[in-house]
Amino acid sequence: MPWPVNAPERRRPKAPNTLLRDSIARSGMSYAQVGAALTAMARADGERHISPGRTRVGHWVCDGEQPKDPIPRYLTVLLTERLGVALTPADLGLTGDRGSEPEDRGPAGAGEVSRAASVTTARAYASAAAASDLRPGDIEDLELAVAEFAASYAAREPGVLWGEVAARRERAASLLHHHRHTVAEGRELSRHAGMLSVILAWCAHDLGRRELVEAYCDDAWVQAEQAGVMDIGAWAEDVRATEALYGGRAVEGLAAVSRGLAVAVRDSVVEVRLTAQLARVHARMRDQAAFERALGRARRDRPRLPEHRSGLFGMDTAVLEGFEASSLVWLGDARGALKAAGAAVERYEAMPGPFRAPTRLAIAHLDRALAYTALGEAEPAVAAAAAAMSGQRVVHGVRARAAHVAHRMCLRFPQLAEVAEVAGVLGLAI
């Protein structure tokens, strides 16, 4: 039997618009939500006849149907804002067909790119640069947390504080890596993330976790580079220098201070602090001349230092005196150390509650104990050591220093019962 002459031709299969499909999927919007957003954009432009629904959007995606202008432009702007990537209609598989309307060319020399497409692209670039999913207060909350942790650090138990700071650091990481933000917002997030890592490094130091000190100091440096605020790296080296000094690694301490001073802003608080740290390092290395030079530079800034501790990221005269006392102990100047440590104790004990630094006070008492021991005065040495261990915040650094004090006292006063008693107070088996 012959085939009918007018048999219908087989229809070509419809090709889905995979570019548009994938972009909508990444945006997290449903087809109905896309239609509603396009309708709202059209209403804002006075195009009240445009109101695509879920089915129409489905045809564009599944059947490859090409919507007419201004729909391609609206889709480009909508998905650019949602994805934070500058898109053009071609990126979405759209031709931008304007029907029989004459094409509005761009400026002379613009080639075949229409003025509408050029404007859309330019607006897409600007929209993508300003696109952000951060809420008002996200960055300010981190900034406030850093300030509060730094101000209260000296009075808080490091184990308790660790959990609170770690939660904030995780929040900063989430905002940085899982939320769309502007480049400027990213720098601010990195700045606060870096300072939170410095605080975590201090907590790790007080908990005796050297490996965590190193890890969080390294992270602080990375965040400093991303934020373009190298003082963060300088503050990290302040922690690293302290960790090295208390661990008896003076050369590592010198390296840390040198790295910090290399990036610290001139005349900044961290530069003053690191200069005082440099004096301590040289004293630990028994370099009297270098110690005096560094201490002289630090003392030049003394008139502008507050008397009371201004927080974890501050410097004051009491800290400077405490650093000097420890340094003089290492240099063997017992009377000078006794004088400096006594002045530091008086300042710390006179501080109002919010400014007290129990850890630094305990270290100053231990420096007095070492000085009295060197002078052969057992009774005041025992009293100073006992006072150090009666404080509210006996952290790893205090215990390590106390072990050294107990050892020196046992060598100097081997026959005195009081020494054995203070060894018990220090909680050490000697």
Secondary structure as UniProt FT lines:
FT   TURN            5..6
FT   HELIX           18..27
FT   HELIX           31..44
FT   TURN            45..46
FT   TURN            48..49
FT   HELIX           54..62
FT   TURN            69..70
FT   HELIX           71..83
FT   HELIX           89..92
FT   TURN            99..100
FT   TURN            108..109
FT   TURN            111..112
FT   HELIX           115..130
FT   TURN            136..137
FT   HELIX           138..152
FT   HELIX           153..155
FT   HELIX           158..178
FT   HELIX           183..206
FT   TURN            207..208
FT   HELIX           210..227
FT   HELIX           231..246
FT   TURN            247..248
FT   HELIX           250..263
FT   TURN            266..267
FT   HELIX           269..284
FT   TURN            285..286
FT   HELIX           288..300
FT   HELIX           302..304
FT   TURN            312..313
FT   HELIX           317..331
FT   HELIX           334..350
FT   HELIX           353..355
FT   HELIX           358..374
FT   TURN            375..376
FT   HELIX           378..389
FT   HELIX           396..412
FT   TURN            414..415
FT   HELIX           417..425
FT   TURN            426..427
//
